[in-house]
Amino acid sequence: MAGEKGTKLDIVSKVWPVAIQKAKCESPKKSSDELMIKRADSEELRHVFEKYASQVVQGEKYMSYSEFVLNYLQLLDADKYDEYTHKVFASCVDTSRDGLISFSEFQGFEALLCAPDAMYALAFQIFDRNGNGYITYDEFQDIIKHTTLHQFIPFDFDSEFIKLHFGKDKSRKVTYTDFTQLIHDFHEEHAWQAFRRRDKNNCGYISAKDFEEILLCLKSYLLSPFVKENIVSVILGEGHQRQISYAYYTAFISLLNNMELCKRIYLSATRRDETQPLSKEEFLYQSQEFSQITPLEVDILYQLVYLQNQQSRPLYKRADVNVQMTFSDLSKLSPMEDRETPFKIQLQIAEQKLRLEQGQTKRTVFLQAAESAYRFALGALAGATGATAVYPIDLVKTRLQNQRSTSFVGELMYKNSFDCFRKVIRHEGVLGLYRGLAPQLVGVAPEKAIKLTMNDLMRDKLLQKDGTLPLWAEMVAGGTAGASQVVFTNPLEIVKIRLQVAGEIVGKARVSAISVIKELGFFGLYKGSKACFLRDIPFSAIYFPAYAHNKKYFADENGYNSPGSLLLSATLAGMPAAFFPTPADVIKTRLQVQARKGQTTYKGVIDCARKIYAEEGMGAFWKGGPARVFRSSPQFGVTLLTYELLQRLFYVDFGGSRPEGSEAKSVHLQDVLSRNPDHIGGYRMALATFDGIETKFGLMLPKFRPSTPSAEAAQ
């Protein structure tokens, strides 16, 4: 039976006959396609399918229900999921209903999730238990009876509403198009039945408490957090509980349904000025153009605004209420505010794609300049912090690199890094480890600021239209950052090195930064700059891409990087970046340090490299390599950690990209988009779509298995 699955894809077309044809979303020029999720590549989708599919029938792979719902979609908790819900979710993909999911069904469901009516199509699939392309009364009743809403407020299946849709004898079969209206009207019918059930005296009134319970059970998806907490408060007057009429009940629900329309009325009345206060009379006058809004709904709206602003006058005395409403008041009452629906996510993706294609032209030159200045300031603070933390290691590295392996007596002052460290403390004191720190801080602050700012800037500029950054672009961005710092930092570097080695010569007059500058002159300060380019460009071209990929690897399941993972990512990236350019660093050091009497002098980079090889061998080019790793690796670890944390602590939105991995809980697009990297194409919308059928249609099936036999019987 499972082997016949490939021929049963036509069943899917009965449910969404157009979606499979037009859900590819491949034409970026058409606005309708821009709002649709791009279909996954067939080969990539097959690779993902085979990764999760373990069932083999007649040589073909299939997914079991658990592999699809629990392992791939991750819709339910694998330890305590409800069996009925698990089966319903999986069978809506298994169109042949044989208990296994073929690749064609897996691919067809991906097409469904790309469709503009994905929530309706998914809901239809859930109700279509037999997979025959229409819904019977028994199928509809079975699903509704298992929802959590039905457990709290049972639905009357003998009502006229059911007879109108399924016929007097309940034998009519509902097609997909009819179902879309049925599921839309079902909520209103359920709310009407709930009111009648609570109106035990048939007087047309229910208590405020009953009113609250009905809204929280049946209409929770329409309630903003503020409304949820103040349902009863808004209908109280002078401390007496008020009876709710059916007119007030329906007006309240209608208002919540029409909150987006209220925003349109407000903007029309204020000529799109979101800050202008609007009185109830002005709003009521403008609302006459819209038949959906009644005076009672407007009255309730201003009662909510009045309570929201915590004014002191009683809510029920209309004559005393003089509320001025702004657009922000409406936004706080709107149930859709900050809620991510599949359509909103698709719209944001389209807008994001458009910004990328246009090179983010919406950002002004001032904003871009302000962002660069902001990053420069944070980079300077981060660089100073990192340099201070590892400066003693840098001093040891410099002295080892300057040590010549020749036959001069007393030339070998240090055996290794630890010996150098010990002798500096013995002869120069602890402060000797920080000799030359002042000019280092003066230089390292702008050096790291330039490097970090240029890397971020170039990454933004080289970002592809699809939002990705290829490895070559990462390396170019890093290399550019390394090159840009040399022009500024080379003079400071040479002064620092002269000061660091000055302590090696006993009895010589104290060397200061000013005396070094006077001795070298302007052009002398750029001695060894070619070697600096040879060192810093490869360093940055290796470091920044490695750091970016380490961040992704060590991020948690939400894509968030903790301070520990940031430090580890930056430190590990610094190891290869520091070690491989060591020969260039050795050459740079030899060129910049003043040769003592009897030592070999160098005319340039090539001459220096040739003489070092001839006199000291190949091993001399790797002198100080371990010290460079031990210095640069933790220094950039501390620097990048500080830089990232400062951006989080003092975050300013300049309209550009936010540092990746900077939020514990992703926002906007990532808030409901799948975290599973194997969710590609339409499957990126799977969680949002399943969530949508709950919040929009009220199909809240139990997620966890019942804990008691009685609870199981109730289902």
SVG drawing of the C-alpha trace seen along z (x, -y; Angstrom):
<svg xmlns="http://www.w3.org/2000/svg" viewBox="-36 -66 117 70">
<polyline fill="none" stroke="black" stroke-width="0.4" points="0.0,0.0 2.8,-2.4 4.4,-1.7 1.5,-3.4 2.0,-6.7 3.7,-8.3 0.6,-8.0 -1.7,-9.5 -0.5,-13.1 -3.5,-13.9 -5.5,-13.6 -3.6,-16.7 -4.7,-18.7 -8.3,-18.2 -7.6,-20.3 -5.4,-23.0 -5.5,-22.7 -3.9,-26.0 -1.3,-26.2 0.9,-23.4 1.0,-25.1 1.7,-28.7 3.4,-28.4 6.9,-28.5 7.3,-32.2 10.1,-32.5 9.2,-35.9 10.6,-38.7 9.1,-41.3 5.5,-40.5 4.2,-41.8 2.0,-38.7 5.0,-36.4 7.1,-38.6 4.7,-37.8 5.1,-34.1 7.7,-31.8 10.1,-30.5 9.7,-26.8 12.6,-24.6 14.9,-23.0 13.7,-19.5 17.1,-17.9 17.7,-19.8 14.2,-18.7 14.9,-15.1 18.2,-15.3 16.3,-16.6 13.6,-13.9 16.1,-11.1 17.9,-12.4 14.8,-11.9 13.1,-9.0 14.1,-5.5 11.2,-3.4 11.9,-1.4 9.2,0.2 9.9,1.9 13.2,0.1 11.8,-3.4 12.2,-5.5 9.2,-6.8 8.8,-8.9 6.9,-7.5 4.4,-9.8 6.8,-10.3 9.7,-11.1 7.7,-13.8 5.8,-15.4 8.3,-14.9 11.7,-14.8 11.4,-17.0 8.6,-19.5 9.1,-19.4 5.5,-20.3 5.0,-18.3 7.0,-17.2 8.4,-13.8 8.1,-12.8 4.5,-13.6 2.6,-14.3 -1.1,-13.6 -1.6,-10.5 -4.7,-11.9 -3.1,-15.2 0.0,-13.5 -1.9,-11.3 -4.1,-14.2 -1.0,-16.4 0.8,-13.6 -2.2,-12.3 -2.9,-15.8 0.4,-15.2 -0.3,-11.5 -2.9,-12.0 -3.1,-8.3 -3.7,-7.6 -1.6,-4.5 0.5,-5.5 3.7,-6.5 4.7,-9.7 6.4,-9.4 8.6,-12.0 5.9,-13.1 3.6,-13.8 6.4,-15.5 7.0,-17.7 3.3,-18.3 2.9,-19.5 5.8,-21.9 3.9,-23.4 0.8,-23.8 2.8,-25.8 3.9,-28.2 0.4,-28.9 -1.3,-32.2 -4.2,-30.3 -2.0,-27.9 -3.9,-28.2 -7.2,-27.3 -5.7,-24.5 -4.0,-23.0 -7.2,-23.3 -9.0,-21.5 -6.4,-18.7 -6.8,-18.3 -10.6,-17.9 -10.4,-15.7 -9.6,-12.6 -10.1,-10.2 -8.1,-12.3 -10.9,-12.1 -11.0,-15.9 -14.2,-16.8 -15.4,-16.9 -18.3,-15.0 -20.3,-15.8 -18.6,-12.9 -15.2,-14.2 -16.0,-17.8 -17.6,-16.6 -14.7,-14.3 -12.1,-17.1 -14.2,-19.7 -14.9,-17.3 -11.2,-16.8 -10.4,-20.6 -9.7,-22.1 -12.3,-24.7 -15.0,-22.1 -14.0,-20.7 -14.6,-24.1 -17.6,-25.2 -19.3,-22.3 -20.6,-23.0 -24.1,-22.0 -23.9,-19.8 -27.7,-19.7 -27.9,-23.4 -29.3,-25.1 -25.8,-26.1 -24.7,-22.5 -27.9,-21.7 -27.4,-24.6 -23.8,-23.5 -24.2,-19.7 -27.9,-19.4 -30.9,-18.4 -29.8,-14.7 -26.1,-15.8 -25.2,-13.9 -23.9,-16.8 -20.2,-16.7 -18.4,-20.1 -15.9,-21.0 -12.7,-23.1 -14.3,-26.4 -17.4,-25.9 -15.2,-24.8 -13.3,-28.2 -16.6,-30.0 -17.7,-27.2 -14.6,-27.5 -14.8,-31.3 -18.4,-31.4 -18.0,-28.6 -16.3,-30.8 -19.2,-33.3 -21.7,-30.4 -19.8,-29.0 -19.7,-32.4 -23.5,-32.8 -24.1,-29.3 -21.8,-30.1 -23.9,-33.2 -27.2,-31.3 -25.8,-28.5 -24.8,-31.0 -28.1,-33.0 -30.0,-30.4 -33.1,-32.6 -33.3,-33.5 -33.4,-37.2 -30.7,-38.3 -28.1,-39.0 -25.1,-37.2 -22.8,-38.1 -19.5,-39.9 -17.7,-36.7 -19.4,-34.6 -18.5,-37.2 -14.9,-37.1 -14.8,-33.3 -16.3,-33.1 -13.9,-35.7 -10.8,-34.0 -11.9,-30.5 -13.3,-31.3 -11.8,-34.7 -8.4,-34.7 -6.8,-35.2 -8.6,-38.6 -7.4,-39.8 -4.3,-41.9 -2.6,-41.4 -4.2,-44.6 -7.7,-43.6 -7.2,-40.1 -6.3,-41.6 -9.1,-44.2 -12.2,-42.5 -14.2,-42.8 -12.7,-46.2 -14.0,-47.8 -17.6,-46.9 -17.6,-47.8 -19.2,-51.0 -18.9,-52.3 -17.9,-48.9 -21.1,-47.1 -21.0,-44.2 -22.9,-44.8 -25.0,-42.4 -23.9,-42.1 -26.5,-42.3 -26.3,-40.4 -25.9,-43.6 -22.9,-44.7 -21.5,-41.1 -21.6,-41.1 -20.4,-44.7 -17.4,-43.9 -16.4,-41.0 -17.1,-42.9 -14.9,-45.7 -12.0,-43.3 -12.5,-41.9 -12.5,-45.4 -9.5,-46.8 -7.5,-47.2 -10.4,-49.0 -10.4,-51.4 -6.8,-52.2 -7.9,-53.1 -10.6,-55.4 -8.2,-57.1 -5.6,-57.7 -8.4,-59.0 -9.6,-61.4 -6.1,-62.7 -4.8,-62.7 -2.3,-60.0 -0.9,-61.9 -0.3,-59.2 0.4,-61.6 -2.7,-63.8 -5.2,-63.1 -8.7,-62.3 -11.9,-62.7 -14.7,-60.2 -17.0,-62.6 -14.4,-63.2 -13.8,-59.4 -17.6,-58.7 -18.1,-61.3 -15.4,-59.8 -16.7,-56.2 -20.0,-57.0 -18.2,-56.3 -17.8,-52.7 -20.9,-50.7 -19.0,-48.0 -18.5,-50.3 -21.4,-51.1 -21.7,-53.9 -21.8,-51.2 -18.5,-49.8 -17.0,-53.3 -18.2,-53.7 -16.5,-50.5 -13.4,-51.5 -13.1,-54.7 -13.9,-53.0 -10.9,-50.7 -8.7,-53.7 -9.9,-55.5 -9.0,-52.6 -5.7,-52.1 -4.7,-55.7 -5.8,-55.2 -7.8,-58.4 -9.7,-59.0 -13.3,-59.6 -15.8,-56.7 -16.0,-54.7 -19.7,-54.3 -20.6,-58.0 -20.4,-58.9 -20.9,-62.6 -17.8,-62.8 -15.6,-60.9 -13.4,-63.2 -10.8,-60.8 -8.3,-61.8 -7.1,-58.8 -3.8,-58.4 -2.7,-55.8 -0.4,-54.2 -3.5,-53.6 -5.1,-51.7 -1.9,-49.7 -1.8,-48.6 -5.4,-47.3 -4.9,-45.6 -4.7,-41.8 -2.5,-41.7 0.1,-44.0 3.5,-42.2 1.8,-39.0 3.5,-37.2 1.1,-35.6 2.3,-33.7 1.2,-36.6 3.0,-39.2 6.2,-37.1 6.0,-36.8 5.4,-40.5 8.5,-41.2 10.6,-38.8 9.5,-40.6 10.4,-44.0 13.7,-42.7 14.5,-41.2 13.6,-44.5 15.9,-46.5 18.7,-44.1 18.1,-44.4 18.0,-48.2 21.2,-48.3 19.3,-49.5 18.8,-52.9 16.2,-53.9 19.0,-54.6 20.3,-58.2 24.0,-59.1 23.7,-60.6 22.4,-57.3 25.2,-55.3 27.8,-57.8 26.3,-57.8 26.4,-54.0 30.1,-54.0 30.9,-56.5 29.0,-54.4 30.8,-51.2 34.1,-53.1 33.6,-54.3 32.6,-50.8 35.5,-49.3 37.9,-51.7 36.7,-50.7 36.8,-47.0 40.3,-47.3 41.7,-49.1 40.2,-46.4 41.7,-43.5 45.1,-45.1 45.5,-45.7 44.5,-42.2 47.3,-40.6 49.9,-43.3 52.5,-41.3 52.3,-38.5 52.8,-41.0 56.0,-42.3 57.4,-38.8 56.6,-38.0 58.4,-41.2 61.6,-40.5 61.7,-36.9 61.3,-38.0 64.0,-40.6 66.5,-38.0 69.1,-37.1 70.4,-33.5 74.0,-34.4 77.4,-33.7 77.7,-37.0 78.5,-36.4 75.6,-37.0 73.2,-37.4 70.7,-34.8 69.1,-36.5 66.0,-34.3 65.6,-30.6 61.8,-30.6 58.7,-32.6 58.5,-31.6 62.2,-32.4 61.6,-35.9 58.6,-36.5 60.5,-35.5 63.6,-37.6 61.5,-40.7 59.9,-40.6 63.2,-39.9 65.2,-42.8 62.4,-45.3 59.7,-44.5 56.0,-43.7 55.6,-47.1 58.2,-46.1 55.6,-43.8 53.6,-46.9 56.5,-49.0 55.1,-50.8 51.5,-50.3 50.6,-54.0 51.4,-54.4 49.9,-50.9 46.6,-52.1 46.7,-55.2 47.2,-53.1 45.2,-50.0 42.0,-51.9 41.7,-53.4 43.4,-50.3 40.8,-47.8 38.1,-50.4 39.1,-50.8 39.4,-47.1 36.1,-46.2 34.2,-49.1 35.7,-48.4 34.9,-44.7 31.3,-45.4 31.0,-48.0 32.4,-45.8 30.3,-42.9 27.2,-45.1 28.3,-46.3 29.1,-42.8 25.9,-41.3 24.2,-39.3 20.6,-40.1 19.4,-36.9 20.8,-38.0 23.8,-35.6 27.5,-36.4 29.8,-34.0 33.2,-33.0 35.1,-35.1 33.2,-38.2 33.9,-37.5 37.6,-37.2 37.6,-40.4 35.9,-42.2 38.4,-41.0 41.4,-41.7 40.1,-45.2 39.8,-45.8 43.3,-44.6 44.7,-46.8 42.9,-49.9 44.4,-49.9 48.0,-49.8 48.2,-53.4 47.1,-54.6 48.7,-52.1 52.2,-51.6 53.7,-54.7 52.3,-53.7 53.5,-50.1 57.1,-51.1 57.2,-53.4 55.7,-50.6 58.3,-48.1 61.2,-50.5 60.0,-51.0 59.5,-47.3 63.0,-46.3 64.6,-49.3 64.7,-47.6 67.0,-44.9 70.0,-47.2 71.3,-47.9 72.6,-51.3 71.3,-53.0 69.5,-56.3 65.7,-56.0 63.9,-55.9 60.6,-57.8 58.0,-57.9 58.9,-61.5 62.6,-60.6 61.7,-57.7 59.5,-59.9 62.2,-62.6 64.8,-60.0 62.7,-58.3 61.0,-61.3 57.7,-61.1 58.8,-58.6 60.7,-56.6 57.5,-55.9 56.3,-53.9 59.3,-51.7 58.2,-48.1 54.7,-49.0 55.0,-46.6 55.5,-43.8 52.6,-45.1 50.4,-44.7 51.7,-41.2 50.8,-40.4 47.6,-42.2 45.7,-41.5 46.1,-37.7 45.4,-37.9 42.0,-39.7 41.1,-37.7 41.4,-34.5 40.2,-35.8 36.8,-37.5 35.4,-34.7 36.5,-32.1 34.9,-34.1 31.6,-34.5 31.4,-30.7 32.4,-29.8 29.6,-32.0 27.1,-30.1 28.5,-26.8 28.5,-27.6 25.1,-29.4 22.3,-27.7 19.1,-26.3 17.7,-29.9 20.8,-31.2 21.8,-33.1 25.5,-33.4 26.2,-33.6 29.2,-35.6 31.0,-32.3 30.4,-31.2 31.4,-34.6 34.7,-34.4 35.4,-30.8 34.5,-31.7 36.8,-34.7 39.7,-32.9 39.6,-29.9 39.4,-32.1 42.6,-33.9 44.8,-30.8 45.2,-30.1 44.9,-33.8 47.8,-34.7 50.1,-31.7 50.1,-31.7 51.2,-35.3 54.1,-34.9 56.9,-35.2 55.6,-38.5 55.5,-39.6 59.1,-38.6 60.2,-40.5 58.2,-43.6 59.8,-43.4 63.4,-43.2 62.7,-46.2 61.2,-48.3 63.7,-47.6 66.9,-49.6 69.8,-47.3 72.6,-47.3 76.2,-47.4 77.3,-44.2 73.8,-43.1 72.7,-42.6 70.8,-45.5 68.1,-45.2 67.2,-47.3 63.6,-46.1 61.2,-43.2 62.9,-41.0 66.4,-41.7 65.3,-41.0 63.7,-37.7 66.8,-36.6 69.2,-37.4 67.2,-35.8 67.0,-32.6 70.7,-32.7 71.9,-33.4 69.3,-31.8 67.4,-29.2 63.7,-28.7 62.9,-28.2 63.7,-31.9 60.6,-32.9 58.4,-31.2 60.0,-32.8 57.4,-34.0 54.7,-32.1 53.4,-30.4 53.7,-33.8 51.7,-35.4 49.0,-32.8 48.9,-33.2 48.8,-36.9 46.6,-37.6 44.1,-34.8 43.0,-35.9 43.4,-39.6 40.9,-39.3 38.8,-37.0 38.5,-39.7 38.2,-42.4 35.4,-40.8 33.6,-39.7 33.7,-43.3 32.6,-44.7 29.6,-42.3 28.5,-42.9 28.8,-46.7 26.6,-46.5 24.0,-44.6 24.2,-46.9 24.1,-50.1 22.1,-49.0 21.1,-51.7 19.0,-50.9 20.4,-52.7 18.3,-50.7 21.2,-48.3 21.8,-44.8 21.8,-43.8 24.8,-41.7 24.0,-38.1 23.3,-35.9 22.7,-39.0 19.2,-38.1 18.2,-35.3 14.8,-35.1 14.7,-36.0 12.3,-38.7 10.0,-39.4 10.8,-37.0 12.7,-34.5 10.1,-34.6 7.9,-32.0 10.0,-30.8 11.4,-27.4 14.7,-27.0 15.5,-23.7 18.0,-24.5 16.5,-21.5 13.2,-23.4 13.7,-24.8 11.2,-26.4 7.6,-26.2 8.6,-24.3 10.1,-27.5 6.5,-28.5 5.3,-25.2 5.3,-26.4 3.6,-29.7 0.9,-28.0 0.1,-25.4 0.0,-28.2 -2.3,-30.2 -4.9,-27.5 -5.1,-27.7 -5.2,-31.4 -7.4,-32.1 -9.7,-29.1 -9.6,-28.0 -8.6,-24.5 -6.6,-24.0 -6.0,-20.3 -4.5,-19.0 -0.7,-18.9 0.0,-16.7 -1.3,-13.3 -3.9,-13.3 -2.5,-12.6 -5.6,-10.7 -8.0,-8.1 -10.9,-10.5 -9.2,-13.2 -8.6,-10.7 -12.2,-9.7 -13.2,-13.4 -11.3,-13.6"/>
</svg>
